[in-house]
Amino acid sequence: MNQSLFAPGYKSAPYWWERTPRPELPEAAPPARAEVAIIGSGYTGLSAAIQTARGGRHSVVLDAEDAGWGCSSRNGGQIGTSIKPDFSELAARHGGETALRILREGHNALDWIGDFIAAEGIDCDFKRVGRFRGAHNPANYEILAGSLTKQPKGLEIEAHMVPRAEQHSELGSDLYHGGMVMARHAALDPARYHQGLLDRALAAGVEVVTHCAVTGIARAGEGFRLQTARGSLVARDVIVATNGYTGGLTPWQRRRVIPIGSYMIATEPLPEAQMDRLMPRDRVHSDTRKMVYYYRASPDRRRILFGGRVSLSETDPRLGAPRLHAELTRIFPELAETRVTHGWMGFVGYTFDKLPHLGRRDGIHYAIGYCGSGISLASYFGTRIGQQLLGRAEGRTGLDGLRFSGRPYYWGRPWFLAPAIRYYRWHDSLGVGS
Ligand SMILES: Cc1cc2nc3c(=O)[nH]c(=O)nc-3n(C[C@H](O)[C@H](O)[C@H](O)COP(=O)(O)OP(=O)(O)OC[C@H]3O[C@@H](n4cnc5c(N)ncnc54)[C@H](O)[C@@H]3O)c2cc1C
């Protein structure tokens, strides 16, 4: 391993935790009874809890680790329309009307999160900065341009193409063959946003019990008995909000969620003039490669935060950092000597149909499977599942009732990912459109 890559004082921890350390909550056992028990304290769990508590239900959130320890304080802070499959793929599977309904929810979630943050007054550097999506070859530039002229009615986005000759107005890189700007996409500081949700949940009366893994769930009369690391709890209703960390506690969900490691690095601070050259418009960035890479400036515009799915299940971020740094340098060769101050990873939750799913199974509510784009979706569907539990009409979503399938021989360990990643790397190295 190239040790000179790591700055003195390097940390294998999220950059975001410097400004927003994991919250210190009193070490408590869960109460013996609650009306709603929510497993997982990320965006999904807290958004649901805010609804149920404000709706008058005694709500308890339980997490095996610190509050927000999962993806919700580790992500890249980039927000798009977030639903992965496009209209033609969904229309072939579900018909045009359902496809439209599903995709609209991605647009709704993107609008909703900005309105929600403003209405709640959450201080988290939320900005509609827009996204520049680079085309990694000429064929993909044409595909992006074509997608703009053929936007499905009712799903039009505010976007424009930037040819290669003008690319430096968006990004100080010659790697791409032009790209597309999507104006409504946004950025935030994910850990500050999580802290804002936590503060609002606590203010609404939610009990948040951390370092308290839920180890068993069984029916108990009208409700459920949860066994935890610190005693048991009987709750009328349960919400599963464990996404990429879904384990053996909920085998039905586990068979339907594929945990995939996503990795990030933060660079050491860059000179202001260099940052202004590399990222002149302060946008969020991604590209058309199948192997996903995403990057942006930190909110104070001093560092680049660079992420990607460079490994499968390796949990040591020091091992993923060199690969990310190599990709960073492919985009910005002048950063070859720039060192890394932070490296971290988390498990995102994919599903076999690449869609999030929410609903109720055996009486237990769940919202899960945001396929790596969960800032808006987890907050939005977490809110909706809380409203559904309260029996409120506004809890209905365009994804309700979708079949949530697993696959034969899949019990929660994604043995099929290694060949898929090798295929993606090979595919990206070809000059073909995807
Ligand atoms: C490196 C990285 C970059 C990302 N970048 C982006 C991005 O730029 N944009 C975007 O939209 N999304 C991004 N994501 C994805 C996004 O962060 C997630 O989709 C979202 O945070 C999911 O929120 P959640 O609340 O559902 O799950 P999480 O925040 O993962 O929370 C799940 C929680 O469940 C807890 N848990 C699990 N089992 C138990 C149990 N038995 N008992 C108690 N607690 C349990 C875990 O400890 C964990 O805290 C990224 C993710 C990662 C890892």
The ligand as a Gaussian input file, in Angstrom:
#p B3LYP/6-31G(d) Opt

LIG

0 1
 C      -20.267000       6.131000       1.366000
 C      -21.718000       6.371000       1.051000
 C      -22.073000       7.406000       0.190000
 C      -23.412000       7.648000      -0.102000
 N      -23.723000       8.751000      -0.878000
 C      -25.027000       9.077000      -1.079000
 C      -25.349000      10.281000      -1.769000
 O      -24.481000      11.079000      -2.135000
 N      -26.651000      10.543000      -1.994000
 C      -27.653000       9.715000      -1.543000
 O      -28.844000      10.008000      -1.773000
 N      -27.374000       8.582000      -0.834000
 C      -26.091000       8.254000      -0.594000
 N      -25.783000       7.134000       0.152000
 C      -26.888000       6.284000       0.640000
 C      -27.651000       6.885000       1.833000
 O      -26.746000       7.352000       2.794000
 C      -28.578000       5.798000       2.431000
 O      -29.437000       5.322000       1.423000
 C      -29.431000       6.310000       3.590000
 O      -28.643000       6.967000       4.549000
 C      -30.197000       5.153000       4.221000
 O      -30.752000       5.589000       5.442000
 P      -31.429000       4.547000       6.419000
 O      -31.926000       5.301000       7.576000
 O      -32.464000       3.746000       5.667000
 O      -30.285000       3.516000       6.804000
 P      -28.925000       3.751000       7.663000
 O      -28.610000       5.183000       7.830000
 O      -27.887000       2.878000       7.067000
 O      -29.324000       3.226000       9.113000
 C      -29.582000       1.861000       9.410000
 C      -29.317000       1.674000      10.899000
 O      -29.882000       0.417000      11.305000
 C      -29.122000      -0.001000      12.427000
 N      -29.415000      -1.438000      12.669000
 C      -29.290000      -2.484000      11.809000
 N      -29.689000      -3.625000      12.416000
 C      -30.071000      -3.315000      13.674000
 C      -30.582000      -4.064000      14.785000
 N      -30.765000      -5.394000      14.714000
 N      -30.872000      -3.411000      15.934000
 C      -30.702000      -2.060000      16.035000
 N      -30.209000      -1.302000      15.005000
 C      -29.909000      -1.923000      13.845000
 C      -27.690000       0.261000      12.022000
 O      -26.812000       0.319000      13.137000
 C      -27.841000       1.608000      11.281000
 O      -27.499000       2.710000      12.117000
 C      -24.445000       6.827000       0.449000
 C      -24.085000       5.788000       1.322000
 C      -22.736000       5.561000       1.628000
 C      -22.359000       4.447000       2.568000

